Amino acid sequence: MLVQVKYCAQQKYVKLDQVDGRFDFLLFYEKVIERFCLPPDAKVIYKDATGTGVDADIFSDLVGQGNVVLTVFSNDGKI
């Protein structure tokens, strides 16, 4: 599954595989950090196109629906 992710002025795809029928939020976090060259200890939150926060509890269900674009907000206030 490819998930579109925006951070600042960049937009990239992050490839994510299912593990036991679910998409792993922590693995996604690690791939986002890597793709956008963020510090490994960066605290980030994700929001969907409506500005609704996306956390580990709903991540797999939301991504499984397909065509989701997630925006990354870092702890330093960047969009």
N, C-alpha and C positions, 0 to 999 in steps of 0.2 A: 504494500500500500504506500502511495506517495501522499504526503501531507504538505500543503503549502504553508510556509511559515514566513512572517514578516518581522523584521527587526530594523529599526531606524529606516533608512531609505532602501534597504535590501530586501529582496524576496527570493527565497530559495525553497526547493523541495527537500524534504527529509524522508528517506526511505525507512519504513517500519514494517517488521514482520510480526505476525501473530505468534504468541507463545501460549500454548494450551487454549487456543480459541480467543485470546484476549490480546489487546495491544498494551504493551508495558510502558507505563508513564515514566518510570525512572530511566529506562533505555532511551525513550524519546528525549527526555531532558538532556541526557549525555550527548546525544547526536546533535541537538540544537546548539549546545555549548561548543561542540567541535566545529559544526558548519559555519557558525558566525564568529568563531575565534574569541569567544567570551572567556573570562577567567574561570577556572574550574570550580571556584567557590562562589560564583555569581548566584545571587538569589533572584530568580525570575518568576513572573506570573504570566499566565497565558489568558488571552481573551479571544472570543470568537468574533465574527463580523458584526454582531449586535452590541459588542462591548461587555458581554457576560463573561465572568470569570470561569475558567476551565481548570478543574483540579483533578487529582488522581481518581476520585470516586466516579466521575462521569467520563473521563478521558476516553476509555476504550469504547464505550457506547457511542460517543459523539464521533470519534474518528471512524468507527465501523459504518457509520451512515454514509461516508464518502463526501467528496466535494466540500471539505471544511478548510477554511483558511484561519490559521491561528496567528495572533500578533503577540510578540514577546515584549514584555515590559521588564526592565532590569531594576535592581535596587538603587541604581544611581539616577533613576528618573528618565532615562532615555526611552524613546518609543521605538 
